[in-house]
Amino acid sequence: MHLELSNQTDESLTFHFALEADDALGRWYDFDLEADTRREVSLQPTSERKWSGYQAIAGNKRASGSLLGQGDEQACLQLDFLIADDEISATMSTDRPLCES
């Protein structure tokens, strides 16, 4: 799984991300982001669970979404997060350039 994080605020912050299964959340991953920067990160989640969604938090903003129908545990998934002053928006990348590197 690849994440592209874009902090478009004027504050440094920590981005928190966890995968979600039907029975619980997985491990939380934390990434520091300077103000007005972009960062690409890769995760290798455990395949012991069937991940069905995600949770993301930055400051007092939260985003969540579904991964259902996006492939099996062998699929490479890329989520792009845009962190703005008023919200976090998340999109599943359709061209997945980070998956090809």
N, CA, C and O atoms as CSV, one atom per row, in Angstrom:
chain,resi,resn,atom,element,x,y,z
A,1,MET,N,N,0.841,-1.159,0.000
A,1,MET,CA,C,0.000,0.000,0.000
A,1,MET,C,C,0.893,1.230,0.000
A,1,MET,O,O,1.879,1.305,0.732
A,2,HIS,N,N,0.529,2.185,-0.829
A,2,HIS,CA,C,1.276,3.434,-0.922
A,2,HIS,C,C,0.357,4.599,-0.579
A,2,HIS,O,O,-0.811,4.624,-0.969
A,3,LEU,N,N,0.900,5.557,0.152
A,3,LEU,CA,C,0.165,6.760,0.508
A,3,LEU,C,C,0.924,7.969,-0.023
A,3,LEU,O,O,2.146,8.052,0.100
A,4,GLU,N,N,0.197,8.891,-0.606
A,4,GLU,CA,C,0.773,10.177,-0.959
A,4,GLU,C,C,0.089,11.210,-0.066
A,4,GLU,O,O,-1.125,11.398,-0.136
A,5,LEU,N,N,0.876,11.870,0.765
A,5,LEU,CA,C,0.357,12.811,1.748
A,5,LEU,C,C,0.731,14.223,1.331
A,5,LEU,O,O,1.897,14.506,1.059
A,6,SER,N,N,-0.247,15.101,1.281
A,6,SER,CA,C,-0.002,16.486,0.902
A,6,SER,C,C,-0.566,17.401,1.989
A,6,SER,O,O,-1.780,17.540,2.135
A,7,ASN,N,N,0.335,18.018,2.744
A,7,ASN,CA,C,-0.060,18.953,3.800
A,7,ASN,C,C,-0.102,20.354,3.199
A,7,ASN,O,O,0.944,20.958,2.963
A,8,GLN,N,N,-1.288,20.867,2.953
A,8,GLN,CA,C,-1.420,22.193,2.367
A,8,GLN,C,C,-1.790,23.249,3.402
A,8,GLN,O,O,-2.364,24.285,3.068
A,9,THR,N,N,-1.458,22.977,4.648
A,9,THR,CA,C,-1.690,23.956,5.702
A,9,THR,C,C,-0.378,24.683,5.995
A,9,THR,O,O,0.675,24.317,5.473
A,10,ASP,N,N,-0.454,25.702,6.825
A,10,ASP,CA,C,0.764,26.424,7.198
A,10,ASP,C,C,1.310,25.954,8.545
A,10,ASP,O,O,2.089,26.657,9.188
A,11,GLU,N,N,0.892,24.753,8.968
A,11,GLU,CA,C,1.365,24.164,10.226
A,11,GLU,C,C,1.960,22.789,9.985
A,11,GLU,O,O,1.475,22.033,9.143
A,12,SER,N,N,3.011,22.466,10.723
A,12,SER,CA,C,3.514,21.099,10.735
A,12,SER,C,C,2.511,20.248,11.502
A,12,SER,O,O,1.877,20.725,12.443
A,13,LEU,N,N,2.368,18.997,11.104
A,13,LEU,CA,C,1.426,18.132,11.800
A,13,LEU,C,C,1.853,16.684,11.673
A,13,LEU,O,O,2.736,16.346,10.884
A,14,THR,N,N,1.218,15.839,12.455
A,14,THR,CA,C,1.441,14.398,12.363
A,14,THR,C,C,0.202,13.775,11.735
A,14,THR,O,O,-0.926,14.025,12.159
A,15,PHE,N,N,0.438,12.960,10.720
A,15,PHE,CA,C,-0.634,12.253,10.028
A,15,PHE,C,C,-0.667,10.841,10.588
A,15,PHE,O,O,0.361,10.165,10.618
A,16,HIS,N,N,-1.832,10.387,11.033
A,16,HIS,CA,C,-2.017,9.052,11.607
A,16,HIS,C,C,-2.886,8.242,10.642
A,16,HIS,O,O,-3.896,8.736,10.141
A,17,PHE,N,N,-2.485,7.001,10.390
A,17,PHE,CA,C,-3.197,6.153,9.443
A,17,PHE,C,C,-3.293,4.734,9.984
A,17,PHE,O,O,-2.316,4.200,10.508
A,18,ALA,N,N,-4.470,4.121,9.858
A,18,ALA,CA,C,-4.663,2.721,10.250
A,18,ALA,C,C,-5.609,2.053,9.278
A,18,ALA,O,O,-6.570,2.662,8.808
A,19,LEU,N,N,-5.330,0.798,8.981
A,19,LEU,CA,C,-6.252,-0.012,8.203
A,19,LEU,C,C,-7.313,-0.569,9.136
A,19,LEU,O,O,-7.083,-0.737,10.334
A,20,GLU,N,N,-8.467,-0.849,8.572
A,20,GLU,CA,C,-9.602,-1.299,9.357
A,20,GLU,C,C,-10.096,-2.636,8.820
A,20,GLU,O,O,-10.271,-2.806,7.614
A,21,ALA,N,N,-10.320,-3.589,9.736
A,21,ALA,CA,C,-10.922,-4.872,9.389
A,21,ALA,C,C,-12.307,-4.911,10.035
A,21,ALA,O,O,-12.661,-4.022,10.809
A,22,ASP,N,N,-13.076,-5.929,9.719
A,22,ASP,CA,C,-14.414,-6.036,10.295
A,22,ASP,C,C,-14.392,-6.106,11.814
A,22,ASP,O,O,-15.320,-5.634,12.471
A,23,ASP,N,N,-13.332,-6.695,12.378
A,23,ASP,CA,C,-13.303,-6.913,13.820
A,23,ASP,C,C,-12.491,-5.881,14.604
A,23,ASP,O,O,-12.626,-5.820,15.826
A,24,ALA,N,N,-11.655,-5.070,13.955
A,24,ALA,CA,C,-10.825,-4.110,14.707
A,24,ALA,C,C,-9.974,-3.281,13.761
A,24,ALA,O,O,-9.908,-3.532,12.558
A,25,LEU,N,N,-9.323,-2.280,14.350
A,25,LEU,CA,C,-8.327,-1.506,13.611
A,25,LEU,C,C,-6.987,-2.204,13.682
A,25,LEU,O,O,-6.691,-2.902,14.652
A,26,GLY,N,N,-6.180,-2.017,12.656
A,26,GLY,CA,C,-4.820,-2.523,12.666
A,26,GLY,C,C,-3.893,-1.526,13.348
A,26,GLY,O,O,-4.338,-0.611,14.041
A,27,ARG,N,N,-2.622,-1.718,13.142
A,27,ARG,CA,C,-1.588,-0.859,13.721
A,27,ARG,C,C,-1.706,0.556,13.165
A,27,ARG,O,O,-1.957,0.745,11.974
A,28,TRP,N,N,-1.522,1.552,14.038
A,28,TRP,CA,C,-1.486,2.952,13.610
A,28,TRP,C,C,-0.091,3.277,13.103
A,28,TRP,O,O,0.904,2.904,13.725
A,29,TYR,N,N,-0.019,3.964,11.984
A,29,TYR,CA,C,1.233,4.466,11.418
A,29,TYR,C,C,1.214,5.979,11.562
A,29,TYR,O,O,0.191,6.614,11.307
A,30,ASP,N,N,2.332,6.561,11.968
A,30,ASP,CA,C,2.428,8.006,12.181
A,30,ASP,C,C,3.511,8.591,11.287
A,30,ASP,O,O,4.618,8.057,11.202
A,31,PHE,N,N,3.179,9.698,10.621
A,31,PHE,CA,C,4.109,10.359,9.712
A,31,PHE,C,C,4.104,11.856,9.994
A,31,PHE,O,O,3.044,12.483,9.992
A,32,ASP,N,N,5.278,12.431,10.236
A,32,ASP,CA,C,5.392,13.876,10.430
A,32,ASP,C,C,5.411,14.564,9.079
A,32,ASP,O,O,6.085,14.124,8.147
A,33,LEU,N,N,4.658,15.654,8.991
A,33,LEU,CA,C,4.591,16.430,7.755
A,33,LEU,C,C,4.846,17.894,8.076
A,33,LEU,O,O,4.151,18.491,8.899
A,34,GLU,N,N,5.837,18.462,7.425
A,34,GLU,CA,C,6.080,19.896,7.560
A,34,GLU,C,C,4.969,20.660,6.846
A,34,GLU,O,O,4.236,20.094,6.035
A,35,ALA,N,N,4.855,21.932,7.151
A,35,ALA,CA,C,3.853,22.777,6.504
A,35,ALA,C,C,4.120,22.844,5.000
A,35,ALA,O,O,5.267,22.931,4.562
A,36,ASP,N,N,3.043,22.804,4.225
A,36,ASP,CA,C,3.098,22.969,2.769
A,36,ASP,C,C,4.106,22.023,2.100
A,36,ASP,O,O,4.936,22.452,1.299
A,37,THR,N,N,4.017,20.732,2.442
A,37,THR,CA,C,4.906,19.727,1.849
A,37,THR,C,C,4.117,18.510,1.390
A,37,THR,O,O,2.952,18.327,1.745
A,38,ARG,N,N,4.780,17.691,0.598
A,38,ARG,CA,C,4.252,16.416,0.125
A,38,ARG,C,C,5.183,15.307,0.569
A,38,ARG,O,O,6.396,15.500,0.646
A,39,ARG,N,N,4.620,14.146,0.861
A,39,ARG,CA,C,5.441,13.003,1.266
A,39,ARG,C,C,4.800,11.724,0.737
A,39,ARG,O,O,3.580,11.566,0.782
A,40,GLU,N,N,5.625,10.821,0.240
A,40,GLU,CA,C,5.169,9.521,-0.221
A,40,GLU,C,C,5.687,8.467,0.746
A,40,GLU,O,O,6.860,8.480,1.119
A,41,VAL,N,N,4.804,7.551,1.152
A,41,VAL,CA,C,5.200,6.486,2.071
A,41,VAL,C,C,4.624,5.163,1.586
A,41,VAL,O,O,3.591,5.127,0.917
A,42,SER,N,N,5.304,4.084,1.931
A,42,SER,CA,C,4.843,2.738,1.599
A,42,SER,C,C,4.626,1.956,2.872
A,42,SER,O,O,5.396,2.072,3.825
A,43,LEU,N,N,3.578,1.160,2.885
A,43,LEU,CA,C,3.255,0.312,4.034
A,43,LEU,C,C,3.151,-1.126,3.559
A,43,LEU,O,O,2.726,-1.389,2.434
A,44,GLN,N,N,3.537,-2.045,4.413
A,44,GLN,CA,C,3.356,-3.456,4.128
A,44,GLN,C,C,2.492,-4.033,5.247
A,44,GLN,O,O,3.016,-4.589,6.212
A,45,PRO,N,N,1.162,-3.901,5.119
A,45,PRO,CA,C,0.291,-4.398,6.189
A,45,PRO,C,C,0.336,-5.916,6.280
A,45,PRO,O,O,0.602,-6.608,5.297
A,46,THR,N,N,0.074,-6.409,7.466
A,46,THR,CA,C,0.022,-7.862,7.634
A,46,THR,C,C,-1.164,-8.404,6.858
A,46,THR,O,O,-2.209,-7.759,6.772
A,47,SER,N,N,-1.002,-9.569,6.304
A,47,SER,CA,C,-2.080,-10.165,5.511
A,47,SER,C,C,-2.929,-11.116,6.350
A,47,SER,O,O,-3.710,-11.894,5.803
A,48,GLU,N,N,-2.783,-11.059,7.678
A,48,GLU,CA,C,-3.553,-11.941,8.553
A,48,GLU,C,C,-5.038,-11.580,8.556
A,48,GLU,O,O,-5.883,-12.423,8.859
A,49,ARG,N,N,-5.347,-10.356,8.228
A,49,ARG,CA,C,-6.731,-9.895,8.251
A,49,ARG,C,C,-7.172,-9.508,6.852
A,49,ARG,O,O,-6.351,-9.256,5.969
A,50,LYS,N,N,-8.466,-9.466,6.669
A,50,LYS,CA,C,-9.032,-8.941,5.429
A,50,LYS,C,C,-9.360,-7.470,5.685
A,50,LYS,O,O,-10.357,-7.154,6.334
A,51,TRP,N,N,-8.525,-6.585,5.178
A,51,TRP,CA,C,-8.689,-5.157,5.399
A,51,TRP,C,C,-9.832,-4.639,4.539
A,51,TRP,O,O,-9.886,-4.893,3.335
A,52,SER,N,N,-10.739,-3.915,5.168
A,52,SER,CA,C,-11.924,-3.452,4.457
A,52,SER,C,C,-12.021,-1.926,4.381
A,52,SER,O,O,-12.851,-1.395,3.643
A,53,GLY,N,N,-11.182,-1.223,5.134
A,53,GLY,CA,C,-11.257,0.235,5.126
A,53,GLY,C,C,-10.036,0.849,5.772
A,53,GLY,O,O,-9.057,0.163,6.067
A,54,TYR,N,N,-10.108,2.162,5.991
A,54,TYR,CA,C,-9.001,2.881,6.612
A,54,TYR,C,C,-9.544,4.028,7.458
A,54,TYR,O,O,-10.679,4.470,7.284
A,55,GLN,N,N,-8.715,4.492,8.368
A,55,GLN,CA,C,-8.959,5.672,9.189
A,55,GLN,C,C,-7.718,6.552,9.082
A,55,GLN,O,O,-6.592,6.055,9.112
A,56,ALA,N,N,-7.927,7.858,8.957
A,56,ALA,CA,C,-6.813,8.801,8.890
A,56,ALA,C,C,-7.147,10.014,9.746
A,56,ALA,O,O,-8.282,10.492,9.754
A,57,ILE,N,N,-6.137,10.506,10.471
A,57,ILE,CA,C,-6.316,11.666,11.347
A,57,ILE,C,C,-5.122,12.593,11.169
A,57,ILE,O,O,-3.977,12.144,11.112
A,58,ALA,N,N,-5.400,13.889,11.082
A,58,ALA,CA,C,-4.356,14.920,11.056
A,58,ALA,C,C,-4.905,16.113,11.833
A,58,ALA,O,O,-5.894,16.725,11.430
A,59,GLY,N,N,-4.257,16.437,12.947
A,59,GLY,CA,C,-4.776,17.499,13.810
A,59,GLY,C,C,-6.151,17.104,14.318
A,59,GLY,O,O,-6.318,16.017,14.871
A,60,ASN,N,N,-7.138,17.973,14.136
A,60,ASN,CA,C,-8.497,17.643,14.568
A,60,ASN,C,C,-9.385,17.214,13.395
A,60,ASN,O,O,-10.612,17.221,13.504
A,61,LYS,N,N,-8.762,16.845,12.282
A,61,LYS,CA,C,-9.488,16.411,11.093
A,61,LYS,C,C,-9.375,14.891,10.937
A,61,LYS,O,O,-8.348,14.291,11.256
A,62,ARG,N,N,-10.448,14.292,10.443
A,62,ARG,CA,C,-10.494,12.835,10.303
A,62,ARG,C,C,-11.079,12.476,8.942
A,62,ARG,O,O,-11.960,13.165,8.428
A,63,ALA,N,N,-10.573,11.381,8.367
A,63,ALA,CA,C,-11.138,10.835,7.134
A,63,ALA,C,C,-11.180,9.321,7.271
A,63,ALA,O,O,-10.340,8.728,7.947
A,64,SER,N,N,-12.147,8.708,6.637
A,64,SER,CA,C,-12.237,7.250,6.614
A,64,SER,C,C,-12.840,6.841,5.280
A,64,SER,O,O,-13.478,7.641,4.596
A,65,GLY,N,N,-12.627,5.591,4.926
A,65,GLY,CA,C,-13.156,5.124,3.654
A,65,GLY,C,C,-13.080,3.619,3.535
A,65,GLY,O,O,-12.529,2.935,4.398
A,66,SER,N,N,-13.633,3.123,2.467
A,66,SER,CA,C,-13.706,1.693,2.207
A,66,SER,C,C,-12.628,1.261,1.216
A,66,SER,O,O,-12.265,2.009,0.308
A,67,LEU,N,N,-12.130,0.057,1.404
A,67,LEU,CA,C,-11.212,-0.570,0.458
A,67,LEU,C,C,-11.876,-1.741,-0.254
A,67,LEU,O,O,-11.246,-2.400,-1.082
A,68,LEU,N,N,-13.135,-2.006,0.057
A,68,LEU,CA,C,-13.825,-3.148,-0.533
A,68,LEU,C,C,-13.904,-2.988,-2.043
A,68,LEU,O,O,-14.192,-1.903,-2.549
A,69,GLY,N,N,-13.645,-4.075,-2.756
A,69,GLY,CA,C,-13.690,-4.060,-4.209
A,69,GLY,C,C,-12.453,-3.469,-4.858
A,69,GLY,O,O,-12.452,-3.228,-6.066
A,70,GLN,N,N,-11.384,-3.226,-4.076
A,70,GLN,CA,C,-10.171,-2.609,-4.622
A,70,GLN,C,C,-9.062,-3.622,-4.865
A,70,GLN,O,O,-7.932,-3.228,-5.152
A,71,GLY,N,N,-9.350,-4.909,-4.758
A,71,GLY,CA,C,-8.329,-5.929,-4.993
A,71,GLY,C,C,-8.176,-6.824,-3.790
A,71,GLY,O,O,-8.806,-6.606,-2.755
A,72,ASP,N,N,-7.336,-7.835,-3.926
A,72,ASP,CA,C,-7.084,-8.749,-2.817
A,72,ASP,C,C,-5.803,-8.349,-2.103
A,72,ASP,O,O,-5.257,-7.273,-2.346
A,73,GLU,N,N,-5.326,-9.220,-1.223
A,73,GLU,CA,C,-4.139,-8.874,-0.432
A,73,GLU,C,C,-2.875,-8.754,-1.264
A,73,GLU,O,O,-1.869,-8.241,-0.775
A,74,GLN,N,N,-2.902,-9.218,-2.518
A,74,GLN,CA,C,-1.744,-9.090,-3.395
A,74,GLN,C,C,-1.761,-7.796,-4.204
A,74,GLN,O,O,-0.768,-7.456,-4.848
A,75,ALA,N,N,-2.875,-7.075,-4.176
A,75,ALA,CA,C,-3.011,-5.859,-4.977
A,75,ALA,C,C,-2.205,-4.722,-4.359
A,75,ALA,O,O,-2.063,-4.629,-3.139
A,76,CYS,N,N,-1.690,-3.876,-5.213
A,76,CYS,CA,C,-1.023,-2.655,-4.763
A,76,CYS,C,C,-2.061,-1.538,-4.771
A,76,CYS,O,O,-2.648,-1.241,-5.811
A,77,LEU,N,N,-2.283,-0.932,-3.633
A,77,LEU,CA,C,-3.249,0.153,-3.524
A,77,LEU,C,C,-2.533,1.461,-3.250
A,77,LEU,O,O,-1.552,1.497,-2.508
A,78,GLN,N,N,-3.025,2.534,-3.849
A,78,GLN,CA,C,-2.473,3.857,-3.587
A,78,GLN,C,C,-3.596,4.803,-3.203
A,78,GLN,O,O,-4.568,4.978,-3.938
A,79,LEU,N,N,-3.438,5.416,-2.019
A,79,LEU,CA,C,-4.372,6.430,-1.538
A,79,LEU,C,C,-3.658,7.770,-1.510
A,79,LEU,O,O,-2.520,7.870,-1.050
A,80,ASP,N,N,-4.332,8.796,-2.004
A,80,ASP,CA,C,-3.783,10.144,-1.993
A,80,ASP,C,C,-4.581,10.983,-1.006
A,80,ASP,O,O,-5.801,11.098,-1.124
A,81,PHE,N,N,-3.890,11.567,-0.032
A,81,PHE,CA,C,-4.533,12.388,0.995
A,81,PHE,C,C,-4.112,13.841,0.833
A,81,PHE,O,O,-2.925,14.153,0.747
A,82,LEU,N,N,-5.106,14.725,0.793
A,82,LEU,CA,C,-4.883,16.161,0.743
A,82,LEU,C,C,-5.371,16.742,2.061
A,82,LEU,O,O,-6.557,16.667,2.381
A,83,ILE,N,N,-4.449,17.321,2.824
A,83,ILE,CA,C,-4.785,17.886,4.130
A,83,ILE,C,C,-4.844,19.398,3.982
A,83,ILE,O,O,-3.832,20.045,3.716
A,84,ALA,N,N,-6.032,19.951,4.157
A,84,ALA,CA,C,-6.246,21.388,4.042
A,84,ALA,C,C,-6.656,21.926,5.409
A,84,ALA,O,O,-6.811,21.160,6.360
A,85,ASP,N,N,-6.831,23.232,5.506
A,85,ASP,CA,C,-7.198,23.838,6.786
A,85,ASP,C,C,-8.519,23.317,7.331
A,85,ASP,O,O,-8.689,23.217,8.546
A,86,ASP,N,N,-9.463,22.979,6.443
A,86,ASP,CA,C,-10.787,22.597,6.911
A,86,ASP,C,C,-11.108,21.104,6.818
A,86,ASP,O,O,-12.112,20.670,7.383
A,87,GLU,N,N,-10.286,20.295,6.120
A,87,GLU,CA,C,-10.612,18.877,5.990
A,87,GLU,C,C,-9.431,18.064,5.471
A,87,GLU,O,O,-8.418,18.601,5.023
A,88,ILE,N,N,-9.605,16.740,5.550
A,88,ILE,CA,C,-8.721,15.787,4.869
A,88,ILE,C,C,-9.569,15.164,3.773
A,88,ILE,O,O,-10.658,14.655,4.041
A,89,SER,N,N,-9.083,15.200,2.557
A,89,SER,CA,C,-9.783,14.487,1.491
A,89,SER,C,C,-8.891,13.333,1.037
A,89,SER,O,O,-7.667,13.449,0.981
A,90,ALA,N,N,-9.537,12.233,0.721
A,90,ALA,CA,C,-8.798,11.040,0.310
A,90,ALA,C,C,-9.367,10.516,-0.997
A,90,ALA,O,O,-10.583,10.458,-1.180
A,91,THR,N,N,-8.483,10.139,-1.897
A,91,THR,CA,C,-8.906,9.525,-3.150
A,91,THR,C,C,-8.045,8.302,-3.421
A,91,THR,O,O,-6.863,8.259,-3.080
A,92,MET,N,N,-8.666,7.316,-4.039
A,92,MET,CA,C,-7.930,6.136,-4.481
A,92,MET,C,C,-7.348,6.484,-5.844
A,92,MET,O,O,-8.085,6.858,-6.756
A,93,SER,N,N,-6.048,6.364,-5.988
A,93,SER,CA,C,-5.407,6.699,-7.249
A,93,SER,C,C,-5.791,5.677,-8.303
A,93,SER,O,O,-5.757,4.472,-8.055
A,94,THR,N,N,-6.153,6.164,-9.473
A,94,THR,CA,C,-6.534,5.249,-10.543
A,94,THR,C,C,-5.339,4.832,-11.389
A,94,THR,O,O,-5.317,3.720,-11.916
A,95,ASP,N,N,-4.336,5.713,-11.529
A,95,ASP,CA,C,-3.169,5.325,-12.332
A,95,ASP,C,C,-2.073,4.693,-11.490
A,95,ASP,O,O,-1.215,4.005,-12.043
A,96,ARG,N,N,-2.061,4.891,-10.202
A,96,ARG,CA,C,-1.161,4.244,-9.241
A,96,ARG,C,C,0.313,4.322,-9.623
A,96,ARG,O,O,0.962,3.280,-9.721
A,97,PRO,N,N,0.864,5.505,-9.840
A,97,PRO,CA,C,2.272,5.614,-10.231
A,97,PRO,C,C,3.228,5.109,-9.145
A,97,PRO,O,O,4.302,4.605,-9.473
A,98,LEU,N,N,2.871,5.229,-7.874
A,98,LEU,CA,C,3.769,4.753,-6.824
A,98,LEU,C,C,3.849,3.237,-6.812
A,98,LEU,O,O,4.855,2.679,-6.372
A,99,CYS,N,N,2.816,2.560,-7.282
A,99,CYS,CA,C,2.820,1.102,-7.313
A,99,CYS,C,C,3.787,0.558,-8.356
A,99,CYS,O,O,4.233,-0.585,-8.259
A,100,GLU,N,N,4.108,1.371,-9.344
A,100,GLU,CA,C,4.983,0.920,-10.421
A,100,GLU,C,C,6.457,1.114,-10.095
A,100,GLU,O,O,7.317,0.589,-10.802
A,101,SER,N,N,6.765,1.864,-9.031
A,101,SER,CA,C,8.171,2.111,-8.707
A,101,SER,C,C,8.748,1.020,-7.831
A,101,SER,O,O,9.923,1.078,-7.467
